Amino acid sequence: MRTKIVAGNWKMNKTLPEAVALIEALKNNIQPDKTVEVIIAPAYVNLPKAVELLQDFPIAVSAQNMHFADHGAYTGEISADMLKAIGVDTVILGHSERRAYFNETDDVLQKKAQKAYEKNMTNIFCVGEQLEDRTKGRHFEVVKNQLSKALFDLPLQAYKKIVIAYEPVWAIGTGQTASPEQAQEMHRFIRETLAQKYGRDLANHVRILYGGSVKPANASEIFSQPDVDGGLIGGASLNAEDFNAIVTAAKS
Ligand code: PEP
């Protein structure tokens, strides 16, 4: 059985005092449970405080991005070692906003995924098609390409620390969710693609999260699909009650 994951991507939201307030509210709301892993991804500047506040509480802290180099002349960037030094060993890579607004190509993401593996970090790796890809019927091809270009030169053991997040771009922040059937169909396809490359056993163990306008009202139905192992949550993760309701929906 795969333990579900609910991860909150806070994006560029919350000042330090606001982040502290949200974390305190989460600690008051969320009932930890062995059947679901909970992760939050605040902005870089709020990570040390998040780690401190969650030291004895079962919510893990993730970064939203990192650079592939160990150090050097990359103004404004953050390395894996910098994250690890403050106690953060999970990172979201390949979010569609990084791909769209910061030109993160499959090539760059391949290097970042390689670095996450080298540094033994959990990599929540995002894939997902644009609306036009779906209307033209090429969504499977697009997702397969994103997976294979960034992840398929990694060895089998790297997948112990890889979580895939399927996030159709047309569903992110739009209020338009993939139907449970659309999510299941793509998650099954991703699992089959992993099985073809690495074997059935590995494919059965990798967690595949759905992301795209998950809310308390639709979480249960999406999470009940057999190949959906939880969610990557944007907007609804900024509200403690909503995020808690989504975590509760993932409990089994
Ligand atoms: C996201 O950006 O990862 C996301 C899923 O956002 P939202 O839940 O707001 O659609």
py3Dmol code that shows the C-alpha trace and the ligand (Angstrom):
import py3Dmol

protein = """\
ATOM      1  CA  MET A   1       0.000   0.000   0.000  1.00  0.00           C
ATOM      2  CA  ARG A   2       1.233   3.485  -0.849  1.00  0.00           C
ATOM      3  CA  THR A   3       0.930   6.041   1.955  1.00  0.00           C
ATOM      4  CA  LYS A   4      -0.828   9.116   0.642  1.00  0.00           C
ATOM      5  CA  ILE A   5       0.822  12.534   0.608  1.00  0.00           C
ATOM      6  CA  VAL A   6      -0.802  15.935   0.841  1.00  0.00           C
ATOM      7  CA  ALA A   7       1.659  18.705   0.032  1.00  0.00           C
ATOM      8  CA  GLY A   8       0.903  22.426   0.182  1.00  0.00           C
ATOM      9  CA  ASN A   9       2.717  24.678  -2.266  1.00  0.00           C
ATOM     10  CA  TRP A  10       2.514  28.158  -0.774  1.00  0.00           C
ATOM     11  CA  LYS A  11       4.150  29.769  -3.800  1.00  0.00           C
ATOM     12  CA  MET A  12       5.059  33.477  -3.318  1.00  0.00           C
ATOM     13  CA  ASN A  13       2.611  33.960  -0.470  1.00  0.00           C
ATOM     14  CA  LYS A  14       2.934  34.783   3.252  1.00  0.00           C
ATOM     15  CA  THR A  15       5.346  37.124   4.971  1.00  0.00           C
ATOM     16  CA  LEU A  16       7.219  35.662   7.929  1.00  0.00           C
ATOM     17  CA  PRO A  17       4.555  36.649  10.516  1.00  0.00           C
ATOM     18  CA  GLU A  18       1.814  35.340   8.222  1.00  0.00           C
ATOM     19  CA  ALA A  19       3.691  32.090   7.663  1.00  0.00           C
ATOM     20  CA  VAL A  20       4.134  31.643  11.422  1.00  0.00           C
ATOM     21  CA  ALA A  21       0.395  32.213  11.936  1.00  0.00           C
ATOM     22  CA  LEU A  22      -0.508  29.677   9.259  1.00  0.00           C
ATOM     23  CA  ILE A  23       1.862  27.065  10.658  1.00  0.00           C
ATOM     24  CA  GLU A  24       0.444  27.566  14.156  1.00  0.00           C
ATOM     25  CA  ALA A  25      -3.080  27.203  12.732  1.00  0.00           C
ATOM     26  CA  LEU A  26      -2.064  24.007  10.921  1.00  0.00           C
ATOM     27  CA  LYS A  27      -0.599  22.607  14.131  1.00  0.00           C
ATOM     28  CA  ASN A  28      -3.898  23.336  15.889  1.00  0.00           C
ATOM     29  CA  ASN A  29      -6.027  21.892  13.090  1.00  0.00           C
ATOM     30  CA  ILE A  30      -4.245  18.919  11.607  1.00  0.00           C
ATOM     31  CA  GLN A  31      -4.543  15.605  13.378  1.00  0.00           C
ATOM     32  CA  PRO A  32      -1.449  13.645  12.411  1.00  0.00           C
ATOM     33  CA  ASP A  33      -2.164  10.154  11.216  1.00  0.00           C
ATOM     34  CA  LYS A  34       0.085   7.390   9.882  1.00  0.00           C
ATOM     35  CA  THR A  35      -2.017   7.006   6.740  1.00  0.00           C
ATOM     36  CA  VAL A  36      -1.063  10.367   5.230  1.00  0.00           C
ATOM     37  CA  GLU A  37       2.185  12.324   5.011  1.00  0.00           C
ATOM     38  CA  VAL A  38       1.774  16.090   5.160  1.00  0.00           C
ATOM     39  CA  ILE A  39       4.265  18.513   3.592  1.00  0.00           C
ATOM     40  CA  ILE A  40       4.280  22.299   3.297  1.00  0.00           C
ATOM     41  CA  ALA A  41       6.438  24.335   0.931  1.00  0.00           C
ATOM     42  CA  PRO A  42       6.765  27.939   2.144  1.00  0.00           C
ATOM     43  CA  ALA A  43       8.924  30.574   0.431  1.00  0.00           C
ATOM     44  CA  TYR A  44      12.694  30.269   0.950  1.00  0.00           C
ATOM     45  CA  VAL A  45      12.909  33.056   3.540  1.00  0.00           C
ATOM     46  CA  ASN A  46      10.320  31.329   5.726  1.00  0.00           C
ATOM     47  CA  LEU A  47      11.883  27.861   5.600  1.00  0.00           C
ATOM     48  CA  PRO A  48      14.151  28.097   8.691  1.00  0.00           C
ATOM     49  CA  LYS A  49      11.257  29.255  10.869  1.00  0.00           C
ATOM     50  CA  ALA A  50       8.978  26.570   9.429  1.00  0.00           C
ATOM     51  CA  VAL A  51      11.574  23.899  10.229  1.00  0.00           C
ATOM     52  CA  GLU A  52      11.920  25.249  13.776  1.00  0.00           C
ATOM     53  CA  LEU A  53       8.160  25.388  14.401  1.00  0.00           C
ATOM     54  CA  LEU A  54       7.576  21.917  12.991  1.00  0.00           C
ATOM     55  CA  GLN A  55      10.527  20.221  14.646  1.00  0.00           C
ATOM     56  CA  ASP A  56       8.314  18.000  16.797  1.00  0.00           C
ATOM     57  CA  PHE A  57       5.258  17.936  14.582  1.00  0.00           C
ATOM     58  CA  PRO A  58       4.712  15.503  11.702  1.00  0.00           C
ATOM     59  CA  ILE A  59       4.521  18.042   8.901  1.00  0.00           C
ATOM     60  CA  ALA A  60       7.592  17.999   6.648  1.00  0.00           C
ATOM     61  CA  VAL A  61       8.994  21.165   5.118  1.00  0.00           C
ATOM     62  CA  SER A  62       9.852  21.420   1.433  1.00  0.00           C
ATOM     63  CA  ALA A  63      11.426  24.055  -0.781  1.00  0.00           C
ATOM     64  CA  GLN A  64       9.641  25.136  -3.945  1.00  0.00           C
ATOM     65  CA  ASN A  65      12.754  25.011  -6.117  1.00  0.00           C
ATOM     66  CA  MET A  66      16.538  24.818  -6.043  1.00  0.00           C
ATOM     67  CA  HIS A  67      19.481  25.267  -8.394  1.00  0.00           C
ATOM     68  CA  PHE A  68      21.360  22.312  -9.880  1.00  0.00           C
ATOM     69  CA  ALA A  69      24.836  23.674  -9.066  1.00  0.00           C
ATOM     70  CA  ASP A  70      26.475  23.156  -5.681  1.00  0.00           C
ATOM     71  CA  HIS A  71      27.567  26.800  -5.404  1.00  0.00           C
ATOM     72  CA  GLY A  72      28.864  29.617  -7.540  1.00  0.00           C
ATOM     73  CA  ALA A  73      27.951  32.739  -9.448  1.00  0.00           C
ATOM     74  CA  TYR A  74      24.190  32.219  -9.719  1.00  0.00           C
ATOM     75  CA  THR A  75      22.782  35.404  -8.219  1.00  0.00           C
ATOM     76  CA  GLY A  76      19.492  34.868  -6.459  1.00  0.00           C
ATOM     77  CA  GLU A  77      19.664  31.082  -6.462  1.00  0.00           C
ATOM     78  CA  ILE A  78      19.683  28.475  -3.676  1.00  0.00           C
ATOM     79  CA  SER A  79      21.571  25.175  -3.632  1.00  0.00           C
ATOM     80  CA  ALA A  80      20.679  21.741  -2.301  1.00  0.00           C
ATOM     81  CA  ASP A  81      23.361  22.050   0.387  1.00  0.00           C
ATOM     82  CA  MET A  82      21.909  25.353   1.562  1.00  0.00           C
ATOM     83  CA  LEU A  83      18.515  23.704   1.963  1.00  0.00           C
ATOM     84  CA  LYS A  84      19.928  20.668   3.700  1.00  0.00           C
ATOM     85  CA  ALA A  85      21.928  22.849   6.097  1.00  0.00           C
ATOM     86  CA  ILE A  86      18.673  24.327   7.432  1.00  0.00           C
ATOM     87  CA  GLY A  87      16.987  20.928   7.687  1.00  0.00           C
ATOM     88  CA  VAL A  88      15.060  20.910   4.404  1.00  0.00           C
ATOM     89  CA  ASP A  89      15.499  17.740   2.377  1.00  0.00           C
ATOM     90  CA  THR A  90      12.444  17.895   0.149  1.00  0.00           C
ATOM     91  CA  VAL A  91      12.091  20.032  -2.955  1.00  0.00           C
ATOM     92  CA  ILE A  92       9.413  20.637  -5.577  1.00  0.00           C
ATOM     93  CA  LEU A  93      10.961  20.547  -9.047  1.00  0.00           C
ATOM     94  CA  GLY A  94       9.494  21.345 -12.451  1.00  0.00           C
ATOM     95  CA  HIS A  95       6.398  23.192 -11.300  1.00  0.00           C
ATOM     96  CA  SER A  96       4.597  24.525 -14.362  1.00  0.00           C
ATOM     97  CA  GLU A  97       5.053  28.100 -13.115  1.00  0.00           C
ATOM     98  CA  ARG A  98       8.827  27.544 -13.035  1.00  0.00           C
ATOM     99  CA  ARG A  99       8.662  26.056 -16.519  1.00  0.00           C
ATOM    100  CA  ALA A 100       6.475  28.877 -17.883  1.00  0.00           C
ATOM    101  CA  TYR A 101       7.827  32.009 -16.164  1.00  0.00           C
ATOM    102  CA  PHE A 102      11.442  31.068 -15.459  1.00  0.00           C
ATOM    103  CA  ASN A 103      12.235  29.084 -18.591  1.00  0.00           C
ATOM    104  CA  GLU A 104      12.954  25.833 -16.815  1.00  0.00           C
ATOM    105  CA  THR A 105      13.517  23.377 -19.615  1.00  0.00           C
ATOM    106  CA  ASP A 106      13.597  19.587 -19.463  1.00  0.00           C
ATOM    107  CA  ASP A 107      17.363  19.889 -19.697  1.00  0.00           C
ATOM    108  CA  VAL A 108      17.614  22.091 -16.607  1.00  0.00           C
ATOM    109  CA  LEU A 109      15.150  19.870 -14.767  1.00  0.00           C
ATOM    110  CA  GLN A 110      17.191  16.794 -15.595  1.00  0.00           C
ATOM    111  CA  LYS A 111      20.170  18.430 -13.852  1.00  0.00           C
ATOM    112  CA  LYS A 112      18.057  19.455 -10.874  1.00  0.00           C
ATOM    113  CA  ALA A 113      16.596  15.955 -10.537  1.00  0.00           C
ATOM    114  CA  GLN A 114      20.104  14.520 -10.715  1.00  0.00           C
ATOM    115  CA  LYS A 115      21.229  16.902  -7.952  1.00  0.00           C
ATOM    116  CA  ALA A 116      18.264  15.980  -5.747  1.00  0.00           C
ATOM    117  CA  TYR A 117      19.221  12.315  -6.163  1.00  0.00           C
ATOM    118  CA  GLU A 118      22.919  12.957  -5.433  1.00  0.00           C
ATOM    119  CA  LYS A 119      21.988  14.895  -2.302  1.00  0.00           C
ATOM    120  CA  ASN A 120      19.459  12.278  -1.170  1.00  0.00           C
ATOM    121  CA  MET A 121      16.583  14.747  -1.264  1.00  0.00           C
ATOM    122  CA  THR A 122      12.933  13.943  -1.846  1.00  0.00           C
ATOM    123  CA  ASN A 123      11.998  15.298  -5.250  1.00  0.00           C
ATOM    124  CA  ILE A 124       8.349  16.161  -5.833  1.00  0.00           C
ATOM    125  CA  PHE A 125       8.584  16.296  -9.604  1.00  0.00           C
ATOM    126  CA  CYS A 126       5.779  18.073 -11.472  1.00  0.00           C
ATOM    127  CA  VAL A 127       4.533  17.190 -14.933  1.00  0.00           C
ATOM    128  CA  GLY A 128       1.428  18.248 -16.795  1.00  0.00           C
ATOM    129  CA  GLU A 129       0.072  19.345 -20.130  1.00  0.00           C
ATOM    130  CA  GLN A 130      -1.220  22.707 -21.356  1.00  0.00           C
ATOM    131  CA  LEU A 131      -4.860  23.023 -22.361  1.00  0.00           C
ATOM    132  CA  GLU A 132      -3.884  23.042 -26.020  1.00  0.00           C
ATOM    133  CA  ASP A 133      -2.034  19.741 -25.604  1.00  0.00           C
ATOM    134  CA  ARG A 134      -5.163  18.168 -24.211  1.00  0.00           C
ATOM    135  CA  THR A 135      -7.514  19.581 -26.824  1.00  0.00           C
ATOM    136  CA  LYS A 136      -5.151  18.314 -29.535  1.00  0.00           C
ATOM    137  CA  GLY A 137      -4.965  14.901 -27.883  1.00  0.00           C
ATOM    138  CA  ARG A 138      -1.255  14.970 -27.177  1.00  0.00           C
ATOM    139  CA  HIS A 139      -1.402  15.127 -23.356  1.00  0.00           C
ATOM    140  CA  PHE A 140      -0.014  11.618 -22.849  1.00  0.00           C
ATOM    141  CA  GLU A 141       2.890  12.285 -25.183  1.00  0.00           C
ATOM    142  CA  VAL A 142       3.711  15.595 -23.435  1.00  0.00           C
ATOM    143  CA  VAL A 143       3.715  14.032 -19.967  1.00  0.00           C
ATOM    144  CA  LYS A 144       5.747  11.038 -21.120  1.00  0.00           C
ATOM    145  CA  ASN A 145       8.342  13.399 -22.622  1.00  0.00           C
ATOM    146  CA  GLN A 146       8.575  15.473 -19.442  1.00  0.00           C
ATOM    147  CA  LEU A 147       9.099  12.323 -17.387  1.00  0.00           C
ATOM    148  CA  SER A 148      11.579  10.658 -19.660  1.00  0.00           C
ATOM    149  CA  LYS A 149      13.693  13.736 -20.387  1.00  0.00           C
ATOM    150  CA  ALA A 150      14.153  14.728 -16.746  1.00  0.00           C
ATOM    151  CA  LEU A 151      13.988  11.457 -14.856  1.00  0.00           C
ATOM    152  CA  PHE A 152      14.710   8.438 -17.023  1.00  0.00           C
ATOM    153  CA  ASP A 153      18.473   8.560 -16.819  1.00  0.00           C
ATOM    154  CA  LEU A 154      18.243   8.187 -13.051  1.00  0.00           C
ATOM    155  CA  PRO A 155      18.883   4.751 -11.592  1.00  0.00           C
ATOM    156  CA  LEU A 156      16.129   2.681 -10.073  1.00  0.00           C
ATOM    157  CA  GLN A 157      17.146   3.483  -6.496  1.00  0.00           C
ATOM    158  CA  ALA A 158      16.566   7.211  -7.116  1.00  0.00           C
ATOM    159  CA  TYR A 159      12.826   6.533  -7.123  1.00  0.00           C
ATOM    160  CA  LYS A 160      12.819   5.831  -3.405  1.00  0.00           C
ATOM    161  CA  LYS A 161      12.910   9.619  -3.131  1.00  0.00           C
ATOM    162  CA  ILE A 162      10.837  10.652  -6.144  1.00  0.00           C
ATOM    163  CA  VAL A 163       7.188  11.615  -5.952  1.00  0.00           C
ATOM    164  CA  ILE A 164       5.483  12.540  -9.210  1.00  0.00           C
ATOM    165  CA  ALA A 165       2.894  15.324  -9.215  1.00  0.00           C
ATOM    166  CA  TYR A 166       0.571  15.342 -12.203  1.00  0.00           C
ATOM    167  CA  GLU A 167      -0.654  18.898 -12.573  1.00  0.00           C
ATOM    168  CA  PRO A 168      -2.567  19.715 -15.742  1.00  0.00           C
ATOM    169  CA  VAL A 169      -1.628  23.354 -16.349  1.00  0.00           C
ATOM    170  CA  TRP A 170      -5.193  24.249 -17.314  1.00  0.00           C
ATOM    171  CA  ALA A 171      -6.365  23.207 -13.836  1.00  0.00           C
ATOM    172  CA  ILE A 172      -3.815  25.134 -11.759  1.00  0.00           C
ATOM    173  CA  GLY A 173      -5.339  28.092  -9.961  1.00  0.00           C
ATOM    174  CA  THR A 174      -8.238  28.155 -12.394  1.00  0.00           C
ATOM    175  CA  GLY A 175     -10.910  26.465 -10.306  1.00  0.00           C
ATOM    176  CA  GLN A 176     -11.215  23.960 -13.140  1.00  0.00           C
ATOM    177  CA  THR A 177     -10.244  20.495 -11.895  1.00  0.00           C
ATOM    178  CA  ALA A 178      -9.495  17.443 -13.968  1.00  0.00           C
ATOM    179  CA  SER A 179     -12.376  15.031 -13.509  1.00  0.00           C
ATOM    180  CA  PRO A 180     -11.565  12.055 -11.274  1.00  0.00           C
ATOM    181  CA  GLU A 181     -11.613   9.928 -14.445  1.00  0.00           C
ATOM    182  CA  GLN A 182      -9.178  12.229 -16.274  1.00  0.00           C
ATOM    183  CA  ALA A 183      -6.863  12.228 -13.253  1.00  0.00           C
ATOM    184  CA  GLN A 184      -7.021   8.440 -12.899  1.00  0.00           C
ATOM    185  CA  GLU A 185      -6.416   7.926 -16.625  1.00  0.00           C
ATOM    186  CA  MET A 186      -3.257  10.050 -16.571  1.00  0.00           C
ATOM    187  CA  HIS A 187      -2.007   8.627 -13.267  1.00  0.00           C
ATOM    188  CA  ARG A 188      -2.442   5.110 -14.642  1.00  0.00           C
ATOM    189  CA  PHE A 189      -0.575   6.157 -17.778  1.00  0.00           C
ATOM    190  CA  ILE A 190       2.295   7.576 -15.688  1.00  0.00           C
ATOM    191  CA  ARG A 191       2.472   4.360 -13.663  1.00  0.00           C
ATOM    192  CA  GLU A 192       2.492   2.262 -16.843  1.00  0.00           C
ATOM    193  CA  THR A 193       5.242   4.474 -18.287  1.00  0.00           C
ATOM    194  CA  LEU A 194       7.316   3.939 -15.127  1.00  0.00           C
ATOM    195  CA  ALA A 195       6.604   0.197 -15.288  1.00  0.00           C
ATOM    196  CA  GLN A 196       7.818  -0.012 -18.880  1.00  0.00           C
ATOM    197  CA  LYS A 197      11.051   1.772 -18.012  1.00  0.00           C
ATOM    198  CA  TYR A 198      11.824   0.442 -14.532  1.00  0.00           C
ATOM    199  CA  GLY A 199       9.559  -2.531 -13.945  1.00  0.00           C
ATOM    200  CA  ARG A 200       6.220  -3.118 -12.281  1.00  0.00           C
ATOM    201  CA  ASP A 201       7.520  -3.319  -8.739  1.00  0.00           C
ATOM    202  CA  LEU A 202       9.013   0.168  -8.832  1.00  0.00           C
ATOM    203  CA  ALA A 203       5.954   1.600 -10.586  1.00  0.00           C
ATOM    204  CA  ASN A 204       3.684   0.188  -7.898  1.00  0.00           C
ATOM    205  CA  HIS A 205       5.665   1.948  -5.192  1.00  0.00           C
ATOM    206  CA  VAL A 206       6.006   5.464  -6.623  1.00  0.00           C
ATOM    207  CA  ARG A 207       3.506   7.955  -5.247  1.00  0.00           C
ATOM    208  CA  ILE A 208       1.702  10.009  -7.904  1.00  0.00           C
ATOM    209  CA  LEU A 209      -0.053  13.137  -6.634  1.00  0.00           C
ATOM    210  CA  TYR A 210      -2.735  15.114  -8.417  1.00  0.00           C
ATOM    211  CA  GLY A 211      -2.550  18.915  -8.448  1.00  0.00           C
ATOM    212  CA  GLY A 212      -4.905  21.481  -9.924  1.00  0.00           C
ATOM    213  CA  SER A 213      -7.658  23.257  -7.978  1.00  0.00           C
ATOM    214  CA  VAL A 214      -8.013  20.561  -5.322  1.00  0.00           C
ATOM    215  CA  LYS A 215     -10.437  21.874  -2.685  1.00  0.00           C
ATOM    216  CA  PRO A 216     -12.186  20.332   0.323  1.00  0.00           C
ATOM    217  CA  ALA A 217     -15.251  19.741  -1.875  1.00  0.00           C
ATOM    218  CA  ASN A 218     -13.511  17.649  -4.540  1.00  0.00           C
ATOM    219  CA  ALA A 219     -10.555  16.100  -2.683  1.00  0.00           C
ATOM    220  CA  SER A 220     -12.217  12.848  -1.554  1.00  0.00           C
ATOM    221  CA  GLU A 221     -13.431  11.929  -5.014  1.00  0.00           C
ATOM    222  CA  ILE A 222     -10.060  12.600  -6.621  1.00  0.00           C
ATOM    223  CA  PHE A 223      -8.082  10.846  -3.864  1.00  0.00           C
ATOM    224  CA  SER A 224     -10.314   7.770  -4.076  1.00  0.00           C
ATOM    225  CA  GLN A 225      -9.017   6.958  -7.563  1.00  0.00           C
ATOM    226  CA  PRO A 226      -6.777   3.883  -7.415  1.00  0.00           C
ATOM    227  CA  ASP A 227      -3.670   5.519  -8.896  1.00  0.00           C
ATOM    228  CA  VAL A 228      -4.030   8.883  -7.148  1.00  0.00           C
ATOM    229  CA  ASP A 229      -1.833   8.912  -4.047  1.00  0.00           C
ATOM    230  CA  GLY A 230      -2.744  12.327  -2.685  1.00  0.00           C
ATOM    231  CA  GLY A 231      -2.374  15.891  -3.875  1.00  0.00           C
ATOM    232  CA  LEU A 232      -0.173  18.895  -4.432  1.00  0.00           C
ATOM    233  CA  ILE A 233      -2.293  21.790  -3.275  1.00  0.00           C
ATOM    234  CA  GLY A 234      -1.806  25.447  -4.161  1.00  0.00           C
ATOM    235  CA  GLY A 235      -4.511  27.967  -3.240  1.00  0.00           C
ATOM    236  CA  ALA A 236      -6.304  25.795  -0.690  1.00  0.00           C
ATOM    237  CA  SER A 237      -3.063  25.175   1.231  1.00  0.00           C
ATOM    238  CA  LEU A 238      -3.035  28.833   2.318  1.00  0.00           C
ATOM    239  CA  ASN A 239      -6.053  28.305   4.531  1.00  0.00           C
ATOM    240  CA  ALA A 240      -5.598  26.021   7.543  1.00  0.00           C
ATOM    241  CA  GLU A 241      -9.187  24.768   7.620  1.00  0.00           C
ATOM    242  CA  ASP A 242      -9.251  23.970   3.919  1.00  0.00           C
ATOM    243  CA  PHE A 243      -5.855  22.296   4.013  1.00  0.00           C
ATOM    244  CA  ASN A 244      -6.878  20.270   7.033  1.00  0.00           C
ATOM    245  CA  ALA A 245     -10.082  19.178   5.280  1.00  0.00           C
ATOM    246  CA  ILE A 246      -7.978  18.027   2.284  1.00  0.00           C
ATOM    247  CA  VAL A 247      -5.597  16.136   4.583  1.00  0.00           C
ATOM    248  CA  THR A 248      -8.613  14.485   6.227  1.00  0.00           C
ATOM    249  CA  ALA A 249      -9.942  13.501   2.796  1.00  0.00           C
ATOM    250  CA  ALA A 250      -6.663  11.682   2.124  1.00  0.00           C
ATOM    251  CA  LYS A 251      -6.808   9.605   5.307  1.00  0.00           C
ATOM    252  CA  SER A 252      -7.767   5.991   4.916  1.00  0.00           C
TER     253      SER A 252
END
"""
ligand_1 = """\
10
PEP
C -0.133 24.185 -7.793
O 0.239 25.275 -8.169
O 0.699 23.281 -7.566
C -1.562 23.980 -7.626
C -2.012 22.761 -7.656
O -2.325 25.107 -7.462
P -3.913 25.170 -7.186
O -4.234 24.110 -6.157
O -4.150 26.547 -6.674
O -4.576 24.895 -8.493
"""
view = py3Dmol.view(width=600, height=400)
view.addModel(protein, "pdb")
view.setStyle({"model": 0}, {"cartoon": {"style": "trace"}})
view.addModel(ligand_1, "xyz")
view.setStyle({"model": 1}, {"stick": {}})
view.zoomTo()
view.show()
